[in-house]
Amino acid sequence: MKSLDVFFNCREQVIEEWVNAIFNTYPLQSTGFLRTVKDPFTNPVADMTREAARTVYEAVSGWDKKPEDVKQAIDRFVHLRAVQAMLPSQGIMVFYLLKPIMRKHVLPKLKDQALQDYLDAESRLDTIVLMAFDIYMKSRETVAENRIREIKNQHAQLVRWAQRVGGSPLEQEGKS
Amino acid sequence: MAKLPTPEELVASRPEFPAQSWFDYKPKFEAGSYCYPAQKPTMELMHMPNPHDWDPAADDWNLPENWKEILCDAFADRLAKHRSLKLFMDICVRCGACADKCHFFLGTNDPKNMPVLRVELLRSLYRRDYTLLGKILGKTIGARELDYDIVKELFFYAYQCTECRRCSLFCPYGIDTAEITAIVRELLHEVGLGIHWIMDPVKNCSLTGNHLGIKPHSYKEIVEMLADDCEDIVGIRPKTPFNERGHEILFICPSGDVFADPGIYTFMGYLILFNELDLDYTLSTYASEGGNFGSFTTFNMAKKLNAKMYAEAERLGCKWILGGECGHMWRVINQYMDTYNGPTPAHMQTPVSPITGTVFENAASTKMVHIAEFEADLIKHGKLNLDPSRNDDLVCTWHDSCNPARAMGLLDEPRYVLKHVVNKFYEMPENTIRENTFCCGAGSGLNTEEIMELRMRSGMPRGNALRYVQQKYGVNRMCCVCAIDRATLPPLANYWAPGVTVSGLTELVANALVCKGEPKRTMNLRQEDLPHLDEEEQGE
């Protein structure tokens, strides 16, 4: 059996365990809801987690995935973790929770000569984590930018008005 | 050799769960999770009880010595005063129907942001002091005695509720969690705990009539400046009647529409529309604020700030009041104004549109009509010459602002208007609109920048739905009738659905409005080129 097929056959089990491991990073009383409600708008956190998990696992397995598609799939998920009350490491580390699960389910089923395939898969995960890191940083910058922009907007008309008090400067003013 | 933690060890964010019950788990006051406290001079000036300096991140909040007595007495007082509160304390069966309906819970996944548990913070105190079982069995049935940490906990979670009332919609008993949050905030103000972003506008409103504390002459000059902009765009300078007696209508809108982007475009829309209708109205520099941040502190403060509306209508002799696009202003008007400030001055009359003759029976009591109702009526009677193609650069969606939607049922009128002024309109998913609408995440005085991070997670359910229609239909404009939304949704959209801009309804009405005698319009209210200009030039 090809390595890719081994990854494929374990797909549902690995994704489910991984998603649950991510849900377990939230308080116990919240995880039941996260696990059970499927609607993307009623339970957006679970929806974005599942969207990210599926694409990431498929990309890690070695399926043909464009980097842009992977970025798109993890975008909401990383945006969420970037503003939830957790450390940056905790925000991103959930990607690495996939490794022990793959080592449990996928690695034992691969033949010895396929070890390189497995290592390649883990390396692909490392790449995805770096992509996530970029999105994470961009998200944090957006939060900071939002704060600045909001302060400016609140008083935008006041500044315009203050500059007009006493009449607009003449066009020639300041020119020699 | 030192041992590095494993990824699992790094992400184990629940060391306290389930080892500790939610009862004992205390919130962490970290930057970005709490609002800055109200300043002592502000609280003194507003005669708020027990004004003092304090820091939410500090261990000691410098509460008055007898804080416990003050809070227990105040709670007893509120229970006696509001029968609804007592009822809400007694009847909840903790069924959990509300639990997953709160945008704060969905965004934070913090169990105490489930409305049922947020209220349980107060209910546990009630159970201990007011129920026999609670007195006897205590903690085993979820009763607890007030302590210093609980005060902090109440503060933490009372300001993680935007009083949007989405949870109430799903409660089989109709428990209004927003009212409970309002009471908790009121109790906290008794021991001098308020937030700057709310108390500062309250102070400004008390002194000058608007949130930013802009004095009458400056307020007027800013409006004149916006009228100048209207002239640049439409070619006709709209009238700006101020404090004039004897007009039929007094117009009151949130001051955010005068001072803040993108609200100003909505305000310019009002001016252009009223000018086109030759409406017999006046603005007021005294009632220069429809918003009422008093409603986020205490009922008495809300009543005081709201009184200016009728007082000004009486002073100027206006028959009725037309209200602008504001959110909580309409909650106060629709639900509390009669009790606060009624009955209306004797000369005021049930509003009748001077253009269509429609009698607004629904406003017979308050004498206040919402601008969306007014506009929908105009359009229904064919009184506006509209060219929706002027908004063809926009693919719009409609955000039902919580207060107009859930507190006054304003669901179809704004949609009716919007569909007549734009050609491209798409709804967000069904369970995120109309009565089910998700809050912007920063209403009820939480639209302050220091909690931007919190706002991005609490607004996530709204942002998520917006992103969906952006990707599916190419939506690039979200419209709403709330000034707080117009302030809070742009950063939210920038985070969750970058590329979507936000506007009020009347901005788009004025864009589409073909005014009598206007020269050919080339710009929209934002002074951007109108769509189809190139095609028209080629045609010519």
Chai-1 contact restraints between the chains, C-beta under 6 A:
chainA,res_idxA,chainB,res_idxB,connection_type,confidence,min_distance_angstrom,max_distance_angstrom,comment,restraint_id
A,T25,B,V11,contact,1.0,0.0,6.0,A-B,restraint_1
A,T25,B,S13,contact,1.0,0.0,6.0,A-B,restraint_2
A,Y26,B,N109,contact,1.0,0.0,6.0,A-B,restraint_3
A,P27,B,R14,contact,1.0,0.0,6.0,A-B,restraint_4
A,P27,B,F17,contact,1.0,0.0,6.0,A-B,restraint_5
A,P27,B,P111,contact,1.0,0.0,6.0,A-B,restraint_6
A,L28,B,F17,contact,1.0,0.0,6.0,A-B,restraint_7
A,L28,B,P18,contact,1.0,0.0,6.0,A-B,restraint_8
A,Q29,B,P111,contact,1.0,0.0,6.0,A-B,restraint_9
A,S30,B,N109,contact,1.0,0.0,6.0,A-B,restraint_10
A,S30,B,P111,contact,1.0,0.0,6.0,A-B,restraint_11
A,F33,B,D100,contact,1.0,0.0,6.0,A-B,restraint_12
A,F41,B,P429,contact,1.0,0.0,6.0,A-B,restraint_13
A,F41,B,N431,contact,1.0,0.0,6.0,A-B,restraint_14
A,F41,B,T432,contact,1.0,0.0,6.0,A-B,restraint_15
A,F41,B,A465,contact,1.0,0.0,6.0,A-B,restraint_16
A,P44,B,P461,contact,1.0,0.0,6.0,A-B,restraint_17
A,P44,B,N464,contact,1.0,0.0,6.0,A-B,restraint_18
A,V83,B,E453,contact,1.0,0.0,6.0,A-B,restraint_19
A,V83,B,M456,contact,1.0,0.0,6.0,A-B,restraint_20
A,V83,B,R457,contact,1.0,0.0,6.0,A-B,restraint_21
A,Q84,B,R457,contact,1.0,0.0,6.0,A-B,restraint_22
A,M86,B,S13,contact,1.0,0.0,6.0,A-B,restraint_23
A,S89,B,L10,contact,1.0,0.0,6.0,A-B,restraint_24
A,Q90,B,V11,contact,1.0,0.0,6.0,A-B,restraint_25
A,Q90,B,S13,contact,1.0,0.0,6.0,A-B,restraint_26
A,M93,B,P7,contact,1.0,0.0,6.0,A-B,restraint_27
A,M93,B,L10,contact,1.0,0.0,6.0,A-B,restraint_28
A,M93,B,V11,contact,1.0,0.0,6.0,A-B,restraint_29
A,V94,B,V11,contact,1.0,0.0,6.0,A-B,restraint_30
A,Y96,B,P7,contact,1.0,0.0,6.0,A-B,restraint_31
A,T142,B,Y495,contact,1.0,0.0,6.0,A-B,restraint_32
A,V143,B,M452,contact,1.0,0.0,6.0,A-B,restraint_33
A,V143,B,E453,contact,1.0,0.0,6.0,A-B,restraint_34
A,N146,B,M452,contact,1.0,0.0,6.0,A-B,restraint_35
A,N146,B,P491,contact,1.0,0.0,6.0,A-B,restraint_36
A,N146,B,N494,contact,1.0,0.0,6.0,A-B,restraint_37
A,R147,B,E449,contact,1.0,0.0,6.0,A-B,restraint_38
A,R147,B,M452,contact,1.0,0.0,6.0,A-B,restraint_39
A,E150,B,E449,contact,1.0,0.0,6.0,A-B,restraint_40
A,E150,B,P491,contact,1.0,0.0,6.0,A-B,restraint_41
A,I151,B,E449,contact,1.0,0.0,6.0,A-B,restraint_42
A,N153,B,A260,contact,1.0,0.0,6.0,A-B,restraint_43
A,N153,B,D261,contact,1.0,0.0,6.0,A-B,restraint_44
A,Q154,B,A260,contact,1.0,0.0,6.0,A-B,restraint_45
A,A156,B,D261,contact,1.0,0.0,6.0,A-B,restraint_46
A,Q157,B,I222,contact,1.0,0.0,6.0,A-B,restraint_47
A,Q157,B,F259,contact,1.0,0.0,6.0,A-B,restraint_48
A,Q157,B,I264,contact,1.0,0.0,6.0,A-B,restraint_49
A,W161,B,E221,contact,1.0,0.0,6.0,A-B,restraint_50
A,W161,B,I222,contact,1.0,0.0,6.0,A-B,restraint_51
A,W161,B,M225,contact,1.0,0.0,6.0,A-B,restraint_52
